[in-house]
């Protein structure tokens, strides 16, 4: 029991909410008589089996009954409380955790957020990154050709002029800055789009909004670690620093061993989430998308080939060491003149890897535009389905039951097919206007249930379907919406 009060008359333990003692029936806060206090002081109390420390209640005067407050016991261990408080303080002072809590609270109060401007900005940045990367590769082509033929990086860089060195340096810095900005915008766009998916009537995505926004930075960071862990040890050993190269190789193996439990998650998470999100936000009812599937193929090929390109220096060094141990000087791995089989293989591998990477980035442009447009369409459908119903086009008979060929007539007038609201006026049914009690006026008499639409239970053949998106967002209202729920048509 953590909350109690002790009766001053009989020393009984009572609950905090009780106004009287359960034993002596005296009120809480009443002072004991002198003889009762003397008896309580003289009479020895029975020794408990286990001494339980109780707080000293005599240091304060007892408050009045109407000011009763529960008495809480202090924590059993001050050290544990101090550790908990210190950990909570460290968690609160962490800027990343504070930003995550603030962003989660902000998103939890909103069904969906507008990401149209962010999607268009991301599209422009992706196109800019692709253009700058292509120009950088073309400028570095002389040095790349010399490096492929002779295998000497310093001699390859000497093939460029001073102006070309300055252009490459400036373009590399600009590409790095634009690339970081593109990564931030694209990650934020996908995180917010993942948050909007369920609010716009789509199924639950594979990843959470936070994971969807951070998996792309994790993908690039993993590729960088793989490249450094494979290229740096081989380069150090090739340069003659055998001991530092072996130490770097051991460190790389240890880091790889620590990530064996999630060996392919860095590639599977973004590769599965983006096509799945693109399909689930679709409005045509299809469960697949050729564009998303083609992007997924290019994405996986590009990442696998980049990892293979990182292993080329280690493979060449291993082959050279093996030939040196076997004393096979007649076998030439890297030809000094012309292009040998190994050089041609490396060239083809590098070209295919760069081409698939460029195609993957290029395909992100229509995918990002598609996600932006699909969210806009679904947001419009949610707003329309929550506020008003879909009715017939002008001149098609208002709310009256349509003919079976109404859907085909709609397909012939795509430019005029739009959402309208029409309330039929009073008139003669023979003239095409149903009266107040007609089937198209919503019920018997003015102001009945479903005014302006068919009566409850009436089936309208051939009328436009409000749930054309095959999602609950077009027919249901949300509990946090300010508008009242609209009646189903």
C-alpha positions, 0 to 999 in steps of 0.5 A: 500500500502506497497511500494511507493515513494513520489514526492518532487514536488507535494507530490503525492504518486507513486508506487515503480516501476514507474520512473515518477510521475503520477501527475506532470510527473517529474522523480524520484529523481529530485530536485524541483525548489525554487518557487515550494518548496516555494508554497508547503511550504506556501500552507496548506495541506488539513487535512485528515480524518484519520491521517496516519503515514508516514515515514520521507523521508527527513532524507536521500537523494534520490538515483539516478533513476537507484538505485531505491529501494522499500520503505517498511513500518515498521510492525504496532505492534512491540510487535507482531513482537517481539513475532513472532520472539521469537517464530520462534527463539524457534522453530529453537532452538528446536533440534527435530524440527531441526532434522525433518526439516533436515531429511525431506529436505534430504528425499525430494531430494531422490526418495528412499533410500537404507535400506537393511543393516538397515533391516538385522540389525533390523532382527538380533536385533529382534531375539536377543531380543526374545532370551534374553527375553526367557532366562530372563523368564526362570531364573526368573521362581522360583521367579514367581512361588512363587509369584503366589502361595503366592502373596509376592514379597519380599519373591519371590525374596528371593527364588533366589540365589546371583548368580541368582540375578546378572545374572538377573540384568545383563541380564535385563540391556542388554535386556533394552539396546538392546531393545532400540536399536531395537526400534530405528532401527525398527522405522527408518526402517519403516519410510524410508520404508514408504518414499520409498513406493511411489517412488517404485511404491506402493500406498500411505501408511496410515501414513506419514514417521514421524508417521510410525517411531514414532508410535512404541515408542508411543505404548510402552509409552502408555503401560507403562503409563497404567501399572503404572496407574493401578498397582501403586495405587493398590500396594500403597493401598495394602501396607497400604498407602491409601491416596497416593494410592488414589491420584495416582489413581486420577492422573491416571484417569485425565491423561486417561480422557485427552486421551479419544479423541484418546483412541485406536489410539495408537493401531490402527495406527501401527496395520493398517500401517504395514500390509498395507505397507507389502501388498502394497510393494508386487510384486505378485499382491495380495491384502492380505498377510497371514503373515501380517494378522496373525501378526496383530491378534497376535499384537492386542491379545498381547496388549489387554492381556497386558492391562488386566494383568495390571488390575489384581492387581486392580481387586483383591484389589477391590474383597478383599475390597468388601468381607471385607465390606460384612463380608464374611471371608469364601470366599478365593480369594487367597489360601495360599496352592496350586493353586486356581481358581484365581491363575490359571486364572492369570497364564493362562492369563500371559502365553497367554499374554507372548506367544502372545507377543513373537509370535508377535516379532518373526513374525516381523523377516520374515515381516522385511525380506520381506519388505527388499526383496520387496524393493530390487525387486522393486528398480531393476524393477524401474531401469530396466524399466527406462533404458532398456526394457525387451526382450526375452531370448537368443535363443528365436528369439530376438525381433520378435513376439513370439508365444502364448505359449511363457509364458509357455515356460518361466515358464519351465526355471526358472533358465535361465529366466533373463533380457537380451539385444540383438540387432539382427544383419543383416541377411536373414529372412529365417535364423531367423534374420530379416532384417532392415525393418523387424517387429523386427527391430523397424522401416523401415530402420536403426536408426528409432524410437524404434531402437532395438524393435517393431515399435510404435503401433505394438502389440507383442503377448506373449512377456514379459510384462514390467509392471509385478509389476502392478505399474507405477514405471516399465514403467515411469521415474521420473522428477528428474532422471538423465537418459533420459526417456526410450521408452515404448516397 
